Amino acid sequence: MEGIFGRDLELAAMERFLDGAPTWPSAVLIEGEAGIGKTTLWQEGLRRAQERSIRTLHARPAESEQKLSYVALTDLVVEAFDEVGSVLPRVQQRALAGALVQHEPGDESSSARTTATVFIGVLAACAAKGAVLLAVDDVQWLDSASAQTLAFALRRLPPKVGVLLSHRVDAGQEPPLGLPRALPENRLLRIAPGPLSLAALHHMVKSRFGTVLPRPLLARLADACGGNPFYALEMARVLVSDRDLKPAQPLPLPHNLEELVVSRVESLSAPAWQLALAAAATSQPTRSVLAAALPMDADFGAALLEAEEEGVLTSKDDRIRFQHPLLASVIYGSASAERRRQLHERLALVVLDPEERARHLALCTTEPDEEIAAELEAAAGLAARRGAPEAAAELFSAAKRLTPPAREHELTGRGLGEAKALLAAGDVDGARKIASEAANASAVGLRVEAELLLGDIAWIGGSWAGAIEHLENAIAAEPEDAALAARAYPKLVNYSTHDPTKEIERAERALAALSSQRVPAAVASVAFDLYWAEILLGHGARRELFERWEELEEQAGPDASKSVIPLIYFHSIDDFGAARHRYAVEAEWYRVRGEEGWAAERLAHLGFVEFRAGRWELAERLVEEACIAIA
C-alpha cells in the first residue's frame, strides 16, 4: 500500500520524531476532523516505536468512557505502576493505587495533584531504563480526571519521554491538554493528515473489500468523499454491492454521513444490533459484561462475529470496541428512550465498577428512590476520595435528584457532598450557593458542615473576616464537639494572624478545647501561632510553647500542619540555618503531593531568607523560579 494511505510525508516526520527519542521530551499531535485517518497514523507511529524497542504506554479512550474517572490513566499506567511503584513515596503510592482502584481509598481524599505527581514519577522511573512513548488516541474522549493528570504531566515531562496524541478538532480549536504551553515550539510537531490520493483510495478499497472499482467510478468516489478515509470506506461499501451503476447515474449514496452509517447498522440482525447497542451504552465493554447484557436467547458469539464482519465492532482479548466512534453515537441515538432505560437497568446488574454501576442506575431510574440515591452517594464519595471531583459532583447531583423530598437530612447531606466536590474542582460560586442553602438545615451537624465549608470558601475568596465568622458559627453550634474543635480551631487561629490580640484570645480558647494526645497536629499548629502572636505583641518568647510545638509536630508526623509561620519566624530572628531546614521540610511535603502553588510560595519565602542572609544572586534566582512556577 502507498505509505499509510499515501502519507509518506507524515510518516517521514514520524520517523524523525522517533529517531529523536534520546533527546526527548517532545510530542507529536495528529489532528484534524473525523475520519481523516488520524488513528491509522497514530497506530503506525505506535508500531514503529515498538519496533525500536521504545517502551509504549498507550490508551484509546472511547466517548462512552468520558463520564468515569481515571479510565484512560489506568490503561496508560497500571502495568508500569505495578513494576516501579515501590520506589515512589508512600503517599504517592496510596494516591495512585486509589485512583486506579487497586484498593479501596481511605477516608482521606486523594488530591488530583498528588495523583498527577505520582504519574510523573512512574514515567521518570520507566524512562530511567530507556525511552518511553506516552500515546493516546482520540484525546477528545479522555475522562476529565485523566485529562487533568495528562495536562499536568505534559508540563513536567521527564527526559526521554515522548508523547504521541491524536485529536479530533473543529476549525480554529486550540490544541488539547495545553500542549503549546507545555512544550516549546521546536519540541511539538503538529501533523494534519492530508486527503487520500486516487491511488491510495484504490489500494484501500482493494485491501478492505477485495475488489477493484473502475477508475471513473473511483474518481467520482474520491470527489464525493473529499479524501476522507472513513467517508470513502462507507461509500465504497455501498458501491461495491451495486455493480449495475451507469456512468451517467448519480452515486446511490445518502447526502448525510449519518444516514450512511444508519443504513449500515440497520443491516445487522436483531442480536447483533442489541450487542452493538449494549457496547455503545457501556463505558468499558468487555465480553462478559456484554454477554450478560444481551437477552437470554441471544447467541453472543454469533452476534459478535456478525458485528465484526460488518465492520461495526472489533474485539481484542476481552475488550470490545467500535470500528469508529460515530457508529457508537448513531446506534445509541437510534434506540428509543425506553429501550435505553431498560438496557441501563440490565447493565447496572452486571458491571463491576461501582462508579459505572451508579451511572447506569441513574440513567434507568426516573422516580425518587432512596436505595439507589444512597448507592449514587457512595459512588460519589469513592470518586471524591480517588481525586476525581468533577465526577463526584455529578454523582452527588444525581443522588440529590433521586432522593425522596421527605428525606431532608439525606438531601442536604448529598448537597454538601456536591458542594465540596465543586469546590475541589474549582467551582467556587457553585459550591458557595449549595453550602449557603445547607447552612439553614434543621440538623445541627449539617449546619456545622455547611459553616465549615463556607469558611473555606470565604478564605479562598480572600475574606478572612468572613472565614472567621463561619468558623465561629460552627463552633458555637456544637461547642462540646472535640472532632469539630480539631478541625475548626487551627484555621480560626491561623486566620487571625492579622490581629495578634484576637489571635492570642482564640488560641487560648483552642488550647483549652483541644487534647494534645488525641489531635497533636491541631495543638501543634495552635501552639506555634500563639507563640508567634505573643512575640509580635512584645510579650516575649515562651520557650515552653516552642518546645511543645516541636514535640507535637514530630508526634503528628505526616499529618502535621505545614504553616508558613515557623519559616517566617526563623528568618525574622536571623536563624537562617533553621529557616533553610524548615523550608526543606515543607518543600518535600508539597513536592510529594504535587502542590505547586504552595511550593512556589515557600520558594519565594526562601528567597527572602537568602536575601537577608546576603546571598543576593541566589535570592534573585529563587524568586524568579517561584514566579515561573506560578505563571
C-alpha positions in Angstrom: 0.0 0.0 0.0 1.2 3.5 -0.7 2.6 4.6 2.6 -0.3 4.8 5.0 -3.0 5.7 2.6 -0.4 7.7 0.6 1.0 9.7 3.6 4.8 9.4 3.1 5.5 12.9 4.3 3.6 12.3 7.6 5.5 9.1 8.1 8.8 10.7 7.4 8.0 13.3 10.1 7.0 10.5 12.5 10.4 8.7 11.8 12.3 11.9 12.7 10.3 12.2 15.9 11.1 8.6 16.9 14.8 9.0 16.0 15.0 11.8 18.5 14.0 9.6 21.4 17.3 10.0 23.2 16.7 13.8 23.4 13.0 13.7 24.3 10.8 15.2 25.8 9.0 16.0 22.6 5.5 15.5 21.3 3.6 14.7 18.1 -0.1 15.8 17.7 -2.0 14.3 14.9 -5.1 16.5 14.5 -8.0 17.1 12.1 -11.7 16.4 11.5 -13.3 13.0 12.0 -12.4 10.2 9.6 -9.2 11.6 8.1 -7.1 8.6 9.2 -5.7 10.1 12.4 -6.0 6.7 14.2 -4.3 4.8 11.4 -1.3 7.2 11.5 -1.3 7.0 15.3 -1.3 3.2 15.2 1.6 3.2 12.7 3.6 5.5 15.0 3.0 3.2 17.9 4.0 0.2 15.9 7.2 1.8 14.7 8.1 2.9 18.3 7.7 -0.7 19.5 9.9 -1.9 16.6 12.6 0.4 18.0 12.2 -1.2 21.5 10.8 2.1 22.8 8.5 1.3 25.7 4.9 2.4 24.9 2.3 3.4 27.5 -0.9 3.8 25.4 -4.6 4.3 25.7 -7.5 4.6 23.3 -10.4 6.2 25.2 -13.9 6.0 23.9 -16.7 8.5 24.1 -18.7 6.2 26.5 -15.8 6.4 29.0 -15.8 10.2 29.4 -18.1 10.1 32.5 -15.9 7.7 34.5 -12.8 8.6 36.5 -9.2 7.7 35.5 -10.2 5.2 32.9 -7.5 6.3 30.4 -4.9 6.8 33.2 -5.5 3.1 34.2 -4.9 1.9 30.6 -1.7 4.0 30.4 0.0 3.3 33.7 -1.4 0.3 35.6 1.3 -2.2 34.4 4.1 0.3 34.8 2.9 1.2 38.3 3.0 -2.4 39.3 6.6 -2.6 38.1 8.1 0.6 39.5 5.6 1.9 42.1 7.5 0.6 45.1 10.3 3.2 44.5 7.9 6.1 45.0 7.0 7.9 48.2 4.3 6.1 50.2 1.9 9.0 50.0 2.1 8.9 46.2 1.7 5.1 46.1 -1.5 5.3 48.0 -2.9 8.1 45.9 -2.3 6.3 42.5 -3.4 3.0 43.9 -6.6 4.6 45.0 -7.1 6.3 41.6 -6.6 3.0 39.8 -9.0 1.3 42.3 -6.2 -1.2 43.3 -7.6 -0.8 46.8 -10.5 1.0 48.5 -9.4 4.6 49.1 -9.3 5.6 52.8 -11.4 8.3 54.4 -9.0 11.0 53.4 -9.4 12.2 49.9 -6.5 12.0 47.5 -5.6 15.1 45.7 -5.7 15.1 41.9 -2.4 16.9 42.1 -0.9 14.1 44.1 -2.1 11.5 41.6 -0.6 13.6 38.7 2.7 13.9 40.5 3.0 10.2 41.0 2.1 9.6 37.4 5.2 11.8 36.5 7.2 9.7 39.0 6.2 6.5 37.2 7.2 8.0 33.8 10.5 9.1 35.2 11.2 5.6 36.7 10.4 3.9 33.4 12.4 6.4 31.4 15.4 5.7 33.6 15.6 2.4 31.9 15.1 3.7 28.3 12.9 5.9 26.1 9.2 5.9 26.8 6.4 6.8 24.4 3.2 8.1 26.0 0.5 7.5 23.3 -3.2 8.5 23.4 -5.6 8.1 20.5 -8.7 10.3 20.4 -7.7 12.7 23.1 -11.1 14.4 22.9 -12.7 11.3 24.6 -10.5 11.4 27.7 -12.3 11.4 31.0 -11.8 14.7 32.9 -9.7 13.2 35.7 -7.2 11.5 33.2 -7.2 14.7 31.1 -6.2 16.8 34.0 -3.5 14.3 35.0 -2.0 14.3 31.5 -2.2 18.1 31.2 -0.2 18.4 34.5 2.3 15.8 33.3 2.9 17.3 29.9 4.2 20.5 31.5 6.8 18.4 33.5 7.8 15.6 31.2 10.9 13.8 32.4 13.9 13.3 30.0 13.5 10.5 27.4 9.7 10.7 27.4 7.9 11.3 24.2 4.2 11.9 23.6 2.0 10.8 20.6 -1.5 12.1 20.5 -4.4 12.1 18.0 -7.2 14.6 18.4 -10.4 15.3 16.5 -10.7 19.1 16.1 -13.0 21.7 14.6 -11.7 24.7 12.7 -9.9 27.1 15.0 -9.9 24.8 18.0 -6.9 25.0 20.3 -4.6 22.0 20.7 -5.6 19.8 23.7 -4.1 19.5 27.1 -2.4 22.8 27.0 0.3 21.4 24.6 1.5 24.8 23.3 2.2 26.0 26.8 3.7 22.7 27.9 6.4 22.3 25.2 8.4 24.9 23.2 7.6 25.1 19.6 10.6 23.2 18.4 9.5 20.3 20.7 5.9 20.0 19.4 5.2 18.6 15.9 1.7 19.0 14.6 0.5 16.8 11.8 -2.7 17.4 9.9 -3.1 14.3 7.6 -4.0 15.3 4.1 -6.8 13.8 1.9 -6.4 10.4 0.2 -4.9 10.4 -3.3 -6.7 8.5 -6.0 -4.0 5.7 -5.9 -4.3 5.5 -2.1 -8.1 5.2 -2.4 -7.7 2.4 -5.0 -5.4 0.4 -2.6 -7.6 1.0 0.4 -10.8 -0.2 -1.4 -9.0 -3.2 -2.8 -7.5 -4.1 0.6 -10.7 -3.7 2.5 -13.2 -5.3 0.1 -11.1 -7.5 -2.2 -12.3 -5.8 -5.3 -11.3 -3.0 -7.7 -13.6 -0.2 -8.7 -13.4 1.2 -12.3 -11.3 4.3 -12.5 -14.1 6.6 -13.5 -16.2 5.4 -10.6 -13.2 5.6 -8.3 -12.6 9.3 -9.3 -16.3 10.1 -8.6 -15.9 8.4 -5.2 -12.8 10.5 -4.4 -14.7 13.7 -5.2 -17.7 12.7 -3.2 -15.7 11.7 0.0 -13.3 14.6 -0.2 -10.3 12.4 0.5 -11.8 11.4 3.9 -10.9 7.7 4.5 -13.9 6.9 6.7 -16.3 8.5 4.3 -14.6 6.7 1.5 -15.0 3.3 3.1 -18.6 3.9 4.0 -19.4 5.0 0.4 -17.3 2.2 -1.2 -19.3 -0.4 0.9 -22.4 0.7 -1.0 -20.7 0.9 -4.4 -19.1 -2.5 -4.2 -22.6 -4.1 -3.8 -24.1 -2.1 -6.7 -22.4 -3.3 -9.9 -25.1 -2.1 -12.3 -24.4 1.6 -11.8 -24.3 3.5 -15.1 -21.7 6.3 -15.7 -24.4 8.9 -16.0 -26.3 7.9 -12.9 -25.7 9.7 -9.6 -23.9 7.9 -6.9 -26.6 6.0 -4.9 -25.4 7.4 -1.6 -27.2 9.4 1.1 -26.0 13.0 1.3 -25.6 12.8 5.1 -22.9 10.6 6.5 -25.0 9.7 9.5 -27.6 8.2 7.0 -24.8 6.1 5.6 -23.9 4.8 9.0 -27.6 4.2 9.9 -28.1 2.2 6.7 -25.0 0.1 7.6 -26.2 -0.5 11.1 -29.7 -1.3 10.0 -28.4 -4.3 8.1 -27.5 -6.0 11.4 -29.6 -8.8 12.7 -31.5 -8.1 16.0 -29.0 -9.9 18.2 -26.0 -8.1 16.6 -27.7 -4.7 16.9 -28.6 -5.4 20.5 -24.9 -6.3 21.1 -23.8 -3.1 19.5 -26.3 -1.0 21.5 -25.0 -2.6 24.7 -21.4 -1.8 23.7 -22.4 1.8 23.0 -24.1 2.2 26.4 -21.2 0.7 28.3 -18.1 2.7 29.4 -15.8 -0.4 29.4 -17.4 -3.0 27.2 -16.0 -6.5 27.8 -17.2 -9.9 26.6 -18.5 -10.9 30.0 -20.4 -7.7 30.5 -22.0 -7.6 27.0 -22.8 -11.3 27.1 -24.7 -10.8 30.3 -26.5 -7.7 29.0 -27.9 -9.5 26.0 -31.3 -11.2 26.1 -31.0 -14.8 27.4 -32.0 -16.3 24.0 -29.3 -14.3 22.1 -26.2 -16.1 20.8 -23.4 -13.8 21.9 -20.7 -15.4 19.7 -22.8 -15.3 16.6 -23.8 -11.7 17.2 -20.2 -10.6 17.8 -19.0 -12.4 14.7 -21.6 -10.7 12.6 -20.9 -7.2 14.0 -17.2 -7.7 13.4 -17.7 -8.9 9.8 -20.0 -6.0 9.1 -17.2 -3.6 10.3 -19.2 -2.3 13.3 -17.3 -3.9 16.3 -13.8 -5.2 16.8 -12.5 -7.3 19.6 -9.1 -7.9 21.2 -8.7 -10.2 24.1 -11.6 -9.3 26.5 -12.1 -5.8 25.2 -14.7 -4.9 22.5 -14.6 -1.6 20.7 -16.3 0.1 17.8 -14.6 0.4 14.4 -15.3 4.1 14.5 -16.8 6.3 17.4 -19.5 7.6 15.0 -21.0 4.1 14.9 -21.5 4.1 18.7 -23.2 7.5 18.6 -25.5 6.6 15.8 -26.5 3.2 17.4 -27.1 4.7 20.8 -29.1 7.7 19.4 -31.3 5.5 17.2 -32.6 3.5 20.2 -35.8 4.7 21.9 -35.6 6.2 25.4 -37.3 3.3 27.0 -35.1 0.7 25.3 -32.0 2.6 26.6 -33.5 2.8 30.0 -34.1 -1.0 30.1 -30.6 -1.6 28.8 -29.0 0.6 31.5 -31.2 -1.4 34.1 -29.6 -4.6 32.8 -26.1 -3.2 32.7 -26.4 -2.0 36.3 -26.7 -5.6 37.4 -23.6 -6.8 35.6 -20.9 -4.1 35.6 -18.3 -4.4 38.4 -17.0 -0.8 38.7 -19.1 0.9 41.4 -19.0 4.3 39.7 -20.1 2.9 36.4 -22.9 0.9 38.1 -24.1 4.1 39.8 -24.3 5.9 36.4 -26.3 3.1 34.9 -28.7 3.2 37.9 -29.1 7.0 37.5 -29.9 6.5 33.8 -32.5 3.8 34.4 -34.3 5.5 37.3 -36.9 8.2 36.7 -38.6 8.4 40.1 -37.1 9.2 43.5 -35.6 6.1 45.1 -33.7 6.3 48.4 -31.9 3.0 47.9 -30.5 4.0 44.5 -29.8 7.5 45.7 -27.7 6.1 48.6 -25.7 3.9 46.1 -25.1 7.0 44.0 -23.9 8.9 47.0 -21.5 6.0 47.9 -20.1 6.1 44.3 -19.7 9.9 44.5 -17.7 9.5 47.8 -15.5 7.0 46.1 -14.8 9.3 43.2 -14.0 12.2 45.6 -11.5 10.0 47.5 -9.9 9.0 44.3 -9.3 12.6 43.4 -11.9 13.0 40.7 -14.0 15.9 42.0 -15.9 16.6 38.7 -17.2 13.0 38.6 -18.0 13.2 42.3 -20.0 16.4 41.9 -22.0 14.9 39.0 -22.8 11.7 41.0 -23.8 13.7 44.1 -26.1 15.8 41.9 -27.7 12.6 40.5 -28.1 11.3 44.1 -30.0 14.5 45.0 -32.3 14.1 42.0 -33.3 10.6 43.1 -33.6 11.5 46.9 -37.3 11.5 48.0 -38.3 15.0 49.0 -39.2 13.9 52.5 -35.6 12.8 53.2 -34.4 16.3 54.2 -31.3 15.1 56.0 -30.1 12.9 53.2 -30.9 15.6 50.6 -28.9 18.3 52.4 -26.0 15.9 53.1 -25.8 15.0 49.4 -25.9 18.6 48.5 -23.0 19.3 50.8 -21.1 16.5 49.2 -21.7 18.1 45.8 -20.6 21.5 47.1 -17.3 20.1 48.5 -16.7 18.3 45.2 -17.4 21.5 43.2 -15.0 23.5 45.4 -12.3 20.9 44.8 -13.0 21.2 41.1 -12.6 24.9 41.3 -16.3 26.0 41.0 -16.3 28.3 44.0 -19.6 30.1 43.1 -21.4 26.7 42.7 -20.0 25.4 46.0 -21.0 28.6 47.8 -24.6 28.5 46.5 -25.2 25.0 47.7 -23.4 25.4 51.0 -25.4 28.6 51.8 -28.6 26.6 51.4 -27.3 23.8 53.6 -26.4 26.3 56.3 -30.2 26.6 57.0 -30.6 22.9 57.6 -32.6 21.8 60.7 -29.9 19.2 61.7 -27.1 20.8 63.7 -24.4 18.5 62.2 -25.3 19.5 58.7 -25.3 23.2 59.6 -21.9 22.8 61.1 -20.5 21.2 58.0 -22.0 23.9 55.8 -20.4 26.6 58.0 -17.0 24.9 57.8 -17.3 24.7 54.1 -18.4 28.3 53.8 -15.4 29.3 55.9 -13.0 27.6 53.4 -14.8 29.3 50.5 -14.6 32.7 52.2 -10.8 32.2 52.9 -10.2 31.2 49.3 -12.1 34.3 48.2 -9.7 36.5 50.3 -12.3 37.3 53.1 -10.6 36.4 56.4 -13.3 38.1 58.3 -16.0 36.0 56.5 -14.0 32.9 57.1 -13.6 33.6 60.9 -17.4 34.3 61.1 -18.3 31.0 59.6 -15.8 29.1 61.8 -17.2 30.8 64.9 -20.7 29.9 63.8 -19.7 26.3 63.5 -18.0 26.2 66.9 -21.0 27.9 68.6 -23.4 25.3 67.1 -21.5 22.4 68.8 -19.1 23.8 71.4 -18.5 20.4 73.1 -17.7 18.5 69.9 -14.0 17.6 70.1 -13.7 16.5 66.5 -15.2 19.7 65.3 -12.8 21.7 67.6 -9.8 19.9 66.0 -11.0 20.9 62.5 -12.1 24.4 63.2 -9.7 25.9 65.8 -6.4 25.7 63.9 -8.0 27.5 61.0 -9.7 30.1 63.2 -6.4 30.9 65.0 -4.4 31.0 61.8 -6.9 33.3 60.0 -6.5 35.7 62.9 -2.8 36.5 62.3 -3.6 40.0 61.1 -4.9 40.8 64.6 -2.4 39.3 67.2 -4.6 40.3 70.1 -7.6 38.3 68.7 -5.2 35.5 67.7 -4.0 35.1 71.3 -7.5 35.1 72.6 -8.7 32.4 70.1 -5.5 30.4 70.6 -6.0 30.2 74.3 -9.6 29.1 73.7 -8.4 26.5 71.3 -5.8 25.0 73.7 -8.4 24.7 76.4 -10.7 22.8 74.0 -8.1 20.5 72.3 -6.3 17.4 73.5 -2.6 17.0 72.7 -2.9 13.3 72.9 -5.8 13.0 70.5 -5.0 15.7 68.0 -1.3 16.5 68.2 -1.3 18.2 64.8 -4.0 20.6 65.7 -2.5 21.5 69.1 1.0 21.9 67.5 -0.4 24.4 64.9 -2.2 26.5 67.6 0.8 26.4 69.9 3.1 27.9 67.4 0.6 30.5 66.2 0.2 31.6 69.9 4.0 31.7 70.3 4.3 33.9 67.3 1.4 36.2 68.3 2.9 36.8 71.7 6.3 37.8 70.2 4.6 40.2 67.9 2.9 41.9 70.8 6.1 42.2 72.8 5.2 39.6 75.4 8.5 37.7 74.8 9.2 34.2 73.6 7.7 31.5 75.7 10.2 28.6 75.3 7.7 26.0 76.6 5.3 26.8 73.7 8.1 26.4 71.1 9.2 23.1 72.7 5.6 21.9 72.8 5.2 22.7 69.1 8.4 20.8 68.2 7.4 17.7 70.2 3.8 17.6 68.9 4.7 18.2 65.3 7.2 15.3 65.4 4.5 13.2 67.0 1.9 14.1 64.4 4.2 13.1 61.5 2.7 13.4 58.1 -0.4 14.9 59.5 1.4 17.9 61.0 0.3 21.3 59.8 2.8 22.9 57.5 2.0 26.5 58.3 4.3 29.2 56.9 4.6 30.9 60.2 7.6 28.9 61.5 9.5 29.7 58.3 8.7 33.4 58.7 9.7 33.2 62.4 13.1 31.7 61.8 14.2 34.2 59.2 12.8 37.0 61.3 15.2 36.1 64.1 18.1 35.7 61.6 18.3 32.0 62.2 18.9 31.3 58.5 20.1 27.7 59.0 16.8 26.9 60.8 14.8 28.7 58.1 16.6 26.7 55.3 15.9 23.5 57.2 12.3 24.4 57.7 11.9 25.2 54.0 13.3 21.8 53.1 10.8 20.1 55.3 7.9 22.0 53.8 9.2 21.8 50.2 9.4 18.0 50.4 5.8 17.8 51.8 4.5 19.8 48.9 6.6 18.0 46.3 5.3 14.6 47.3 1.7 15.9 47.0 2.3 17.9 43.8 1.1 21.1 45.5 2.9 23.5 43.2 1.3 26.7 44.3 2.3 26.2 47.9 5.7 25.0 46.9 6.3 28.2 44.9 5.1 30.3 47.8 7.6 28.7 50.1 10.3 29.1 47.5 9.6 32.8 47.5 10.0 32.9 51.3 13.3 31.1 50.9 14.4 33.8 48.5 13.7 36.4 51.2 15.7 34.3 53.7 18.7 34.3 51.3 18.3 38.0 50.6 18.5 38.8 54.3 21.4 36.4 54.6 23.3 38.4 52.0 23.2 35.8 49.2 21.6 38.2 46.8 22.2 36.4 43.5 20.7 33.2 44.9 17.8 35.1 46.3 17.1 36.6 42.9 17.2 33.2 41.2 14.9 31.7 43.8 12.3 34.4 43.5 12.4 34.1 39.7 11.9 30.4 39.9 8.9 30.9 42.2 7.4 33.4 39.8 7.9 31.0 36.8 6.3 28.1 38.8 3.1 30.0 39.3 3.0 31.8 35.9 
